[in-house]
Amino acid sequence: MSEIDKPTVIGTAPEGASDQASAARAVREMFTSIAPRYDLLNHLLSFNVDRVWWRRTARTFSYILTRSDARVLDLCCGTGDMAFALRRKAGKSPARIFGADFSHAMLQRARAKSQTVPTPPAWIEADALSLPFPAGHFDLVTSAFGFRNLADYDAGLREILRVLRPGGEVGILDFGEPSGLMGALYRIYFKQVLPRIGTLISGVRGPYAYLPASVLRFPAPDEMVTRMKKAGFAEADWTSYTFGIAGLYRGKKKLV
Ligand SMILES: C[S@@+](CC[C@H](N)C(=O)[O-])C[C@H]1O[C@@H](n2cnc3c(N)ncnc32)[C@H](O)[C@@H]1O
């Protein structure tokens, strides 16, 4: 199938899901089922590079995070590591940081991890496609490895735009597909090795088979950037992290 004939992907489609509501339900159940082992598996399967990616993303937005009046939302925050990285980068600034996720079990872990953090993020149970915040509320919205799981990517972008103030920024960190020799080696690991280890340690099959499938389905960087611009973001772009294994999409809400 040529690029031109390729149908536009609306959003994620876990096995067995027949529409957007059942896709979202399946995603929430999947993450809920692996919540107790999520952090361990994340660090193990990424060889701890996930920490580098969260830190790099937080560093990218340090000029917003260190502003005393900054309001920041980390969407699909899971067990909170992206939000904690934002908090650390904000340093002593009284910036208000929120983490939102629709899996109660993932948020419970985030809350438990907050106990040793002096000013932890506020955790909100919410669906990224229907956020309980007024329009124009945030200076920055981030999402790490969560956006790809939305049942409707364009609706997700529109909801992020809605809650951003004019001039506010978005940073979406997610997996990519590296090319060349690195890509070939990575694909063997990602499609063959990772699902097996993930299944073994979590004791649940679905989520770690879903992970490579969802990355394959996710739009390529060029298409995502086009979709961000179509949604209304100005200056949208993508920066490759670690040979393109991951990458950061950035966009800015227009001033007017
Ligand atoms: C792969 S985890 C990423 C967690 C965390 N951001 C990280 O970097 O480790 C994806 C998270 O997205 C959440 N999620 C997926 N779709 C969502 C939606 N529509 N609304 C809110 N959270 C969602 C899941 O519950 C899960 O916790």
The ligand as a Gaussian input file, in Angstrom:
#p B3LYP/6-31G(d) Opt

LIG

0 1
 C        2.670000       3.618000      28.813000
 S        1.865000       4.378000      30.164000
 C        2.849000       5.835000      30.367000
 C        2.909000       6.295000      31.785000
 C        3.913000       7.392000      32.072000
 N        3.589000       8.607000      31.362000
 C        5.322000       6.955000      31.770000
 O        6.025000       7.650000      31.027000
 O        5.728000       5.935000      32.322000
 C        0.415000       5.036000      29.401000
 C       -0.582000       5.600000      30.377000
 O       -1.565000       6.300000      29.625000
 C       -2.806000       6.155000      30.289000
 N       -3.877000       6.465000      29.331000
 C       -4.093000       5.896000      28.137000
 N       -5.168000       6.443000      27.539000
 C       -5.628000       7.394000      28.385000
 C       -6.710000       8.313000      28.332000
 N       -7.565000       8.353000      27.319000
 N       -6.878000       9.171000      29.371000
 C       -6.033000       9.134000      30.433000
 N       -5.008000       8.282000      30.543000
 C       -4.795000       7.417000      29.532000
 C       -2.785000       4.716000      30.778000
 O       -3.706000       4.481000      31.823000
 C       -1.315000       4.567000      31.214000
 O       -1.165000       4.857000      32.587000

